[in-house]
C-alpha cells in the first residue's frame, strides 16, 4: 500500500467515525467542582449543601452558612469558573458544553442553549 492509499484509508476511518459519532469532534471538558466557592480550599465530599437541585461542596461546615447567606454570589463564582455542579435530582452532572455534549446529563443551567 502506498502513502496515498494509506492517507486515504486514514481519512476514511476518521470521517466514518465522525459520521457515526459527531459528538467526538466537539467533545468538551466539563470541569467538576474541586475548590470551595467560599474559602477557595480543596473540597471535602462529605461537606455539602443542595441548592436548587445541584450539589455544592465546601472545605468545611462553616462555609455552608456563608454560602446560604448569599448563594447567588457563590453560584455565580462557580459559573464564572466554568465549574459543573452535580445534578442531585438525576444524580447526573450538569453541563455547560456548547454543541454536542459528552456528559451524562444536563441541569437547569445546562449546556449552551439546550435543556435549559
C-alpha positions as CSV (number, residue, x, y, z in Angstrom):
1,X,0.0,0.0,0.0
2,X,1.5,3.4,-1.0
3,X,1.4,6.6,1.0
4,X,-1.6,8.0,-0.9
5,X,-3.6,4.9,-0.2
6,X,-2.7,4.9,3.5
7,X,-3.6,8.6,3.8
8,X,-6.9,7.9,2.1
9,X,-7.7,5.0,4.4
10,X,-6.9,7.0,7.5
11,X,-9.1,9.9,6.3
12,X,-11.9,7.4,5.5
13,X,-11.7,6.0,9.0
14,X,-11.7,9.4,10.7
15,X,-14.6,10.6,8.5
16,X,-16.5,7.4,9.2
17,X,-16.1,7.8,12.9
18,X,-17.2,11.4,12.8
19,X,-20.3,10.5,10.9
20,X,-21.2,7.7,13.3
21,X,-20.4,9.9,16.3
22,X,-20.3,13.6,15.5
23,X,-20.0,14.5,19.2
24,X,-16.5,13.1,19.3
25,X,-15.3,16.0,17.1
26,X,-16.5,18.6,19.6
27,X,-16.1,16.9,22.9
28,X,-15.8,19.5,25.7
29,X,-14.4,19.2,29.1
30,X,-16.9,19.7,31.9
31,X,-14.8,20.6,35.0
32,X,-16.1,19.2,38.2
33,X,-16.0,21.2,41.5
34,X,-12.7,20.9,43.2
35,X,-12.5,24.1,45.3
36,X,-14.7,25.6,47.9
37,X,-16.6,28.6,46.5
38,X,-16.4,30.4,49.8
39,X,-12.8,29.9,51.0
40,X,-11.1,28.5,47.9
41,X,-9.7,25.4,49.7
42,X,-10.0,21.9,48.5
43,X,-13.5,20.5,48.9
44,X,-14.5,17.7,51.3
45,X,-17.1,15.5,49.6
46,X,-18.7,14.9,53.0
47,X,-19.4,18.7,53.4
48,X,-22.1,19.9,51.0
49,X,-25.5,21.5,50.6
50,X,-28.0,21.1,47.8
51,X,-29.1,24.3,46.1
52,X,-31.9,24.4,43.5
53,X,-31.3,20.8,42.5
54,X,-27.5,20.9,42.4
55,X,-24.9,19.8,45.0
56,X,-22.3,22.4,46.2
57,X,-19.3,21.1,48.1
58,X,-17.3,23.0,50.7
59,X,-14.0,22.8,52.5
60,X,-15.6,23.0,56.0
61,X,-19.1,23.2,57.5
62,X,-18.6,26.9,58.4
63,X,-18.7,27.7,54.6
64,X,-22.2,26.3,54.3
65,X,-23.6,29.1,56.4
66,X,-21.7,31.7,54.5
67,X,-23.0,30.2,51.2
68,X,-26.6,30.1,52.4
69,X,-26.4,33.8,53.4
70,X,-25.6,34.7,49.8
71,X,-25.9,31.7,47.4
72,X,-26.3,33.8,44.2
73,X,-22.8,35.3,44.7
74,X,-21.2,31.9,45.2
75,X,-23.1,30.2,42.4
76,X,-22.0,33.0,40.0
77,X,-18.4,32.5,41.1
78,X,-18.7,28.8,40.2
79,X,-20.3,29.6,36.9
80,X,-17.6,32.1,36.1
81,X,-15.0,29.4,36.7
82,X,-16.9,27.0,34.4
83,X,-17.5,24.6,37.2
84,X,-20.1,21.9,36.7
85,X,-22.2,21.0,39.7
86,X,-23.8,17.7,40.3
87,X,-27.5,17.5,39.4
88,X,-28.9,16.0,42.6
89,X,-32.4,15.2,41.1
90,X,-30.9,12.8,38.5
91,X,-27.6,12.0,40.2
92,X,-26.0,13.2,36.9
93,X,-23.9,16.2,36.2
94,X,-25.0,19.5,34.8
95,X,-23.1,20.6,31.8
96,X,-22.4,23.9,30.1
97,X,-20.8,22.4,27.0
98,X,-21.7,24.0,23.7
99,X,-22.6,21.8,20.8
100,X,-22.8,18.1,21.1
101,X,-22.3,17.0,24.6
102,X,-20.3,14.1,26.0
103,X,-21.6,14.5,29.5
104,X,-24.2,12.2,31.1
105,X,-26.8,14.7,31.9
106,X,-27.9,18.3,32.0
107,X,-29.0,20.6,34.8
108,X,-31.4,23.5,34.6
109,X,-28.4,25.9,34.0
110,X,-27.4,23.4,31.2
111,X,-25.5,23.4,28.1
112,X,-25.3,26.3,25.7
113,X,-29.0,26.6,25.0
114,X,-30.3,23.1,25.2
115,X,-32.1,21.6,28.1
116,X,-32.5,24.9,29.9
